[in-house]
Amino acid sequence: MDATVVDREPVGPDTFTLTFETPEGFEGLAGQFVRLSAERSGESYARFYTLSSPDTEDTFEITVEVADEGGPFSDYLDDLSPGDEIAVAGPYGDEYYDGEARAVVLAGGPGVGAAVAIAEAAVANDAEAAVVYQYDDEPAHTARLDALVDAGADVITLADGDEFDAAVADALTNSEGEGVFVYGFAEFVDAATAAIEAAGGDPDGAKVENFG
């Protein structure tokens, strides 16, 4: 199916969101991901992006980080503007917000897109939400993280090297009905699951999306 871009907004250094009009029949949940595909310079490309919107009613959003090693497809997405179309497949993934009474999201780098989506979905469900977000250089989605704090969510942002384990221990209550979500690259996922265990939680019960 094709989806039409309706908005593009910078949300951090070399990071932006693309908002699409939701195609007919497309239904996604916070924490799931989609595949975008296109031809670029005669070659076919496809990449996966986690939803960064709390729902997909009317529109849905992804967050894109453009890095030097991102290649032609990242440049292609960077050039998209309202009115452009791109092929979208999905949504995919079994790790999503499913009405948990408290959602604790541990996000590394680009995992912040999923973090704001899941936390916003929890707040909209009158549930508790907490985010522990570790970033490398500068944080992204700061406006939405601030709005989550204003809505009563617990948000901890950490530069790489800060006391991550202690922040995870502060965020986890290990109470009944608490769901723990982990989004990031492999090194972060390993650190997050170790921190969950150290805090007395169940890493095997966490919903984890490893970006590779």
C-alpha positions in Angstrom: 0.0 0.0 0.0 1.1 3.6 -0.5 1.0 6.3 2.2 1.0 10.0 1.6 3.2 12.3 3.7 1.2 15.0 5.4 3.9 16.5 7.7 7.6 16.6 8.3 9.1 18.0 11.5 12.6 18.2 12.9 12.7 16.7 16.4 16.5 16.7 17.2 19.9 16.8 15.6 19.7 15.0 12.2 16.4 13.6 13.4 12.9 14.3 12.0 9.4 12.8 12.0 7.4 11.9 9.0 3.6 11.9 9.4 1.5 9.9 6.9 -2.2 9.8 6.2 -3.3 6.4 7.4 -4.2 4.1 4.4 -7.5 2.3 4.5 -7.3 -0.9 6.5 -4.0 0.1 8.2 -4.2 -0.4 12.0 -1.1 -0.2 14.2 -0.4 0.0 17.9 2.2 1.9 19.8 5.4 -0.1 19.7 4.9 -1.8 16.4 6.9 -1.1 13.2 6.4 -0.6 9.5 8.5 -1.3 6.4 9.0 1.6 4.0 10.3 0.8 0.5 11.3 2.7 -2.6 13.6 2.7 -5.6 16.6 4.9 -5.5 19.2 5.3 -8.3 17.8 2.1 -9.9 18.1 0.0 -6.8 15.3 -1.2 -4.5 15.5 -0.3 -0.8 13.5 -1.2 2.2 13.9 -0.2 5.9 11.9 -0.8 9.1 10.8 2.0 11.3 9.0 1.9 14.7 5.8 3.9 15.0 6.3 7.0 17.1 2.6 7.9 17.2 0.4 6.5 20.0 -2.1 5.4 17.5 -2.8 5.2 13.8 -6.2 6.8 13.7 -6.3 9.2 10.7 -2.4 9.6 10.6 0.6 7.7 11.8 4.2 8.8 12.4 7.7 7.5 12.3 11.0 9.0 13.5 14.0 9.0 11.2 17.6 9.6 12.2 19.9 10.6 9.3 23.5 9.4 9.8 26.5 9.6 7.6 26.4 5.9 7.1 22.6 5.9 6.4 23.0 5.6 2.7 20.7 6.6 -0.2 17.5 5.5 1.4 17.9 7.8 4.4 18.7 10.6 2.0 15.5 9.8 0.1 13.4 9.9 3.2 15.1 13.2 4.2 13.9 14.7 0.9 10.3 13.7 1.3 7.8 16.5 1.9 4.0 16.8 2.2 2.2 15.3 -0.8 4.8 12.7 -1.6 3.9 9.0 -1.4 5.9 6.0 -0.4 5.2 2.2 -0.2 4.3 1.0 3.3 3.9 -2.5 4.6 2.8 -3.7 8.0 2.4 -3.1 10.8 4.6 -5.8 12.3 5.7 -6.8 15.7 4.1 -8.4 18.8 5.8 -6.1 21.3 3.3 -3.2 21.8 1.4 -1.4 24.4 -1.6 -3.6 25.3 -3.3 -1.7 28.1 -0.8 -2.3 30.8 -1.6 -0.4 34.1 2.0 1.0 34.1 4.3 1.1 31.1 8.0 1.5 31.6 10.0 2.1 28.4 13.7 1.8 28.3 14.9 3.5 25.1 18.3 3.8 23.5 19.0 6.3 20.7 16.4 5.9 18.0 14.2 3.9 20.4 12.9 7.2 21.7 10.3 7.2 19.0 8.7 4.0 20.4 9.2 5.4 23.9 7.1 8.5 23.3 4.4 6.5 21.4 4.0 3.9 24.2 4.1 6.4 27.0 1.5 8.7 25.3 -0.7 5.6 24.6 -0.5 4.7 28.3 -1.3 8.2 29.4 -4.3 8.3 27.0 -5.4 5.1 28.7 -5.3 6.7 32.1 -2.4 4.4 33.0 1.0 5.3 34.5 4.0 5.7 32.3 7.8 6.0 32.8 10.6 6.5 30.3 14.3 6.0 30.7 16.0 7.4 27.6 19.7 7.1 26.9 21.2 9.2 24.1 24.6 9.6 22.5 25.1 13.2 21.6 21.9 15.3 22.0 18.4 14.1 22.8 15.5 13.9 20.4 11.7 14.4 21.0 12.4 16.7 23.9 9.1 18.6 23.5 7.0 15.4 23.7 9.1 14.1 26.6 8.4 17.4 28.4 4.7 17.1 27.6 4.7 13.6 29.1 6.2 15.0 32.3 3.5 17.6 32.4 0.9 14.8 32.0 2.3 13.0 35.0 4.8 10.5 33.5 8.2 9.8 35.0 10.9 10.7 32.4 14.6 10.3 32.9 17.0 11.3 30.1 20.6 10.2 30.3 23.7 11.0 28.3 25.7 7.9 27.4 27.8 7.0 30.4 25.3 8.3 33.0 24.0 6.0 35.8 21.6 3.9 33.7 21.2 1.0 36.1 20.1 3.4 38.9 17.6 5.1 36.6 16.1 1.8 35.6 15.8 0.8 39.3 14.0 4.1 40.0 11.6 3.6 37.1 10.6 0.0 37.9 8.1 -0.8 40.6 7.9 -4.6 39.7 4.2 -4.3 40.6 1.4 -6.3 39.1 0.2 -4.9 35.8 3.5 -3.2 35.0 4.8 -3.8 31.5 8.4 -3.2 30.6 9.5 -2.3 27.1 13.0 -2.1 25.6 13.8 -0.5 22.3 17.3 0.0 20.9 20.3 -1.5 19.3 21.9 -4.8 20.6 24.4 -3.3 23.0 21.6 -1.2 24.6 19.3 -4.1 24.8 21.9 -6.2 26.7 22.5 -3.3 29.1 18.8 -2.8 29.6 17.9 -6.4 30.3 20.8 -6.6 32.7 19.6 -3.5 34.5 16.0 -5.0 34.7 17.4 -8.1 36.4 19.6 -6.1 38.8 16.5 -4.1 39.8 14.7 -7.3 40.7 12.6 -7.4 37.5 12.0 -10.1 35.0 14.0 -9.5 31.8 12.4 -12.5 30.1 9.0 -10.9 30.6 10.0 -7.6 29.0 8.8 -6.7 25.5 12.0 -6.2 23.5 12.6 -4.8 20.0 16.3 -5.2 19.1 17.3 -3.0 16.2 20.3 -5.1 15.5 
